[in-house]
């Protein structure tokens, strides 16, 4: 049995569309009331389970962690896919960012969806959906994004934040101060999106159970406390995440090229360590493809969900999949269900194999994220 998204639960795709609806005072999936200024804080890598486990370091955030305050991210539980879903309100099968590294069939290569944008990959067409920021601007609302300066002109920013005015701020405290200043500015009602990458960076380097990760959570909570105190009577604040994380020690790495039969016939190894997307050589005939699929299932089904592209699509892993997007998805997906991470030592960088915190698959620690409501949204 393959896992599948729970369509009855609020998900990351509902968050920004509901914020825009709140500005318009219209019904929305999250039942947000009317607001004149909305701030959405996205804390990269802040899983609901990790937040609960470190509750003593996040008293402001945990104070809003009630029974309705946990929602689902998207599959794969990776930043590129999740942030594109957040800002477009659509599933990966529609916006097209279906993983961390995926096939660019036109150029016969893997592309990194966060940092691999170049002249051969147009962010305005590769990401296929209009953003909520574009809709907000057309309706006369402000649309502002606050994040580190290094992301201002990136291809990924052009893909997922188009329609928003980007304001750069260096530290966590600086970004939250920018949000507080915006709340005090005159002008039209609007929406501000604030991005916090520091927890995810700490998790990858040291693990979410590390002192470094906890220190960053302390910083976020202190900044959030000040922002909550600055909210006016018609201001709404939401805090959420793109995914959670699991800590995977080096002894739990699975080196796929140590079994040559598993990589024979594989042209590209994409995705990420918790969710491989394998692309077959074009000359493999149907029999060879089936034999390779059988080998992977025999080898890995005890610790991963092994699904063909068609099986994953049928199970709804990527939502409804547009024909243009389908070739970007791996011929075979290997989504970890035990505490393992998959690597191909022929191509993986030492920095990748040094990562402790990992995400990409279906575990509750990766999939379940907080949705915390403050200001007018908490009433």
N, C-alpha and C positions, 0 to 999 in steps of 0.2 A: 504494500500500500504506500502510495506516495503522499506526502503532506500536500496541503492545499490552503490557499488564503481563506480566511473566514469573512465572507462578504457581509455578514451581519454586524461586524464590529466596526467602530470608527477606525480609520486608518490614516496614515500620513497624507494620503491623497485628499482627504477631506479638510485639512487644516487651513490652508491659505484660501481656498474658495469660501470657506465659512467666514474667515476674517473679512473678505471683501463683501460678503453678504451682510455682515454685521454693520459695516459702514453704510450700507444701503437700507438697513432696517428691513430686510426680507428674510424669509425662512431659510434655514440652513441645516445641514446634517448634524452639526454640533450644537445646535440650539443656542448659539451665541446671541446675546441681546444687542441692541443698538449701541454703537460706540462711535466717537468722533475721531479719536486717534487710537490706532492699534499698533502694538509692538509685539513682534514675534521673535523670540530668542531661540536659535538653533544651536544646541550644544553637541557638537560632533562626538559620537561615541558614548553618550550618556544613556546606558541601558537602564530600564526600570529596576531590574534586580540589583545592579551595582549601586544605584541611588539608595535603595532600601538598605543595602548592606553597609553603607557609609552614612547613615542618617544623622549621626552625631556631628558630621562635618557639613551638613547642609540643612540647617534648621529652617531656613526660609523656604527652600524648595520642598522639603519633606512636609512642611505644614500644609501644603496644597495637594499632597499625595493621598487623595481619597479614593474610594472604590471605582470611580469613573475616570481616574486619572492615568490609566495605562491603555495605550493603543498599540496597533501593529504598524511596523514599518512595511517595506516591500521586499520582494525577492528579486535579485539577490540583495542581502542586507549589506550593501556597500554604498559608499558616499555618492558616487556618480549617479547610480540608479535612484537612490533615495532622494537626493536633493532635486533631481529633475522631476521626480514625482511630486515632491512638496511644492515646487514653484509652478508646475503646470496643472496640478490636480489630476494627472492621468497616469496610467500604469506604464511600466517600462516598455511593454509591447507596443505602446502608442507613441511615447516620446522618443524611443529608440536607443536610450542609453541602458543597455541590457546587461552591463557588467563593468568590472574594473578595466580589464583589457579584452577587447572583442575583435572580431574579424571585420576588416575593411576590405570587402571582396573586390571592389573596383581596383584597388591597388595591391591586392594579394599580400596583406600584411596584418599583423595585430596592431591595434592602436590603444594607447592608454587614455581612458576617457577623462582623466583629471589633468594630465600634463602633456599628453601626446598630440596636441592640436598643432597643425602646420598648414601649409598652403594646399595640401591635398585633402584636407578635412575641414569643411566649412561649418562652423558652429551654428550658423543661421539656418542651415538645411539639414544637418545631421541630427540635431535636436528638432523634432518635427512639429512640436506643438507651441501655440502661443502661451505666454506666461500669464499668471494672474497679475503681475505688475503691468503688463501691457494693457490688460483689460481695465485695471484700476485707473491708469493714466487716461485712457479714452473716456472714462466716466467722469473725469475731472478731479480725481483724488490724487494726493501725493503718493509717490511710490519711491521709497528710499531703501538702499541696502548699505549696511555698515560692516566692514570687515578689514582685514589686514591689507596694507598697500600692495603687497606682492600679488594679490589676486585681482587687482582692479582691472587690468587689461588682458587677463588670460582668456584663452579660448573657452574654457569651461564657464567662466563668468558670462561671456557673451552668449553661451548656449542656454544657461539656466536663469540668469538674472536680467535678461534684456527687458527693457521697459522701466527699470529702476535706476535712479540716480545714485551712483556709488560714492560713498563717503569713507575715506580710509582713516583708520585709527589703530595705533600700534598695539597696545596692551588690552587685556580684558577690561581693566578699569577704564581705559580711554574709550573703548567701544560703548560701554554702558553709560559713560558720561555723555557721549554723543547722542545716545537715545534720550537721556534726560533733557539735554538741550533742545532736541527736536520737539519734545512734548511742550516746551515753553515757547516755541517759535509761533508767530502769527501765521496765518495762511489757511489753506483749505484742509478739510479732514483728510486723513490718509493712513498709510500703512508703512511701517518701518520693519525691515528684516535685519536681524543682528546675528552674525555668525561667529561662533567660538570654536576654533579648531584645536585648542591646546590640550584638552583632555584626550582626544584621539591620538595626538602626537605622543603624549605621555604613555598611553596604553600600548601603542605599538613598540615604544622603546623599552618600557619597563614592566608593562602589564597593568591592568586596571586595579589589581590588588596592591600596587606599589605605593610607597609614601609620596612619590612624585605625582601620581594620579590624584591621590587624596589632597595634596597641596593645591592642585589646580581646581579641584572641586570646592575647596575652601574659598579660593579667589572668586569663583563664579557665584557662590552663595552670598558672599559679602557684597559683591556688585549688584546682585539681584535685590538684596534687601534695600539698598539705596534707591534702586529704580522703582520698586514697589512703593516706597515712601513718596516718590515724586509724582505718582499717578494722580491725575485730576478725576473729578466725579464721573466723567464720561470717557475716561481712558481705559482701554483693555490691554492686558498683557498675557501672553501665552509663552510658556517655556517647553520646548520639546527637543527631540534628537532625531538623528537619521538612522541610527542603529545602536545596538549594544556591542558587547565584546566578550570573548572568552580568552583566558590565558592558556596558551599551549606551550609547554616546555619543549626544548629541542629534542628530548628523547621520544617525543610523540610525533615527530616529523615522519612522514611517509615519503620515501624517495622513489618516485615512480620509475625513473630510468634504471633503477637497480633490477627491475624485471624487464628485460629488453622486449619481450613479447607484448607488453602493454603499450609501448611507445612505437613499435613498428607499425607503420601505416598512419601515424599521427603527424600531420603537417605542422599544426600550431597547438601549443598548450596555452590557453587563455584563461580568463576568469581571474581567480585569486586562490590562495592556498586553502581556504575553507570551502571553495566552490569552483572546481575546475570546469572550464568549458573547452572541450577537446574537438578540434577540427580535423577531419579525415583528409588524407591525400585524395585528390580528385580522381585518380585512376583506380582506386579501390572499387571492385565490383560488389554487387549486392551480397554475394556469399562471403567475401572477405570482411565486409562491414559487419555482418551478423556475427561472424566468428570473433571479431575484435570486441564487439559489444558483449558477447558471452564471456570472453576472458576477463573483462573489467567487472562484470557482475559476479563472476566466480571469485575473483580476487578481493573485491571491496564491499560487497553487499552487507557484510557484517558490521561495517563501520561507516557506511555512507549510503545515501540514496543515489542509485545509478539509473539515470533516465535518458532516453533518447530525446532529441529535440521535439519530435512529434508527441511523445508521452508527456514531456514537461508542459508543452502548450496545451494539450488536452486537459491536464490537471490544473491549468490556470495559473501556473507559476509566474508568468509575465503579464497576466491579464489578457485582454484581447490583443492579438498580435497582428499588426499591419503587414501586408505582403512585403513591403520594402524593408521591414525590420527583421523578418524571419531569418534571412541568411546571416545575420549578425550573431545569432544564438548558436552555441556549439552543437555539433552533431551529436555529442554525448556530454551529459553533465554529471559531475561527481560531487554531490553536496554532502559534506561531512555531517554525520549524526553522532559520532563519538568525538572525544576531545583530541582530534588529530588535525594536522595541516599537511597538505600535499605539495611537494616540490619536485621540479625537474632540475637536477643539479647541472645539467648541460647548459641551461639558460638562466637560471635564477641567480640574482645578485647576492653577494654576501650580506648586504644590508637587509634584503628581504628575509633571508633565513635567520637573521638576528632578531626579527620581530617576536615579541612575546604576545601582546594582545592581538587577537585575530577576529575577523567577522566575515560574513558572506553567506552563511547557511541558515538553516531553519530553527536552530535551538531557541528556546524562549529567551535566553540571555542575549542573543543577537537580535531577535525579532521584536521583542516587547520593549516599548519606549514610553517615557512619561509624557503626559500632556497636562501641564500645570496651569491653572487659571488664577489670575489676579485682577484686581481692580473691578471694573464693571462686569467682567466675565466670571467673577467668583460669586456674584450675588444670585 
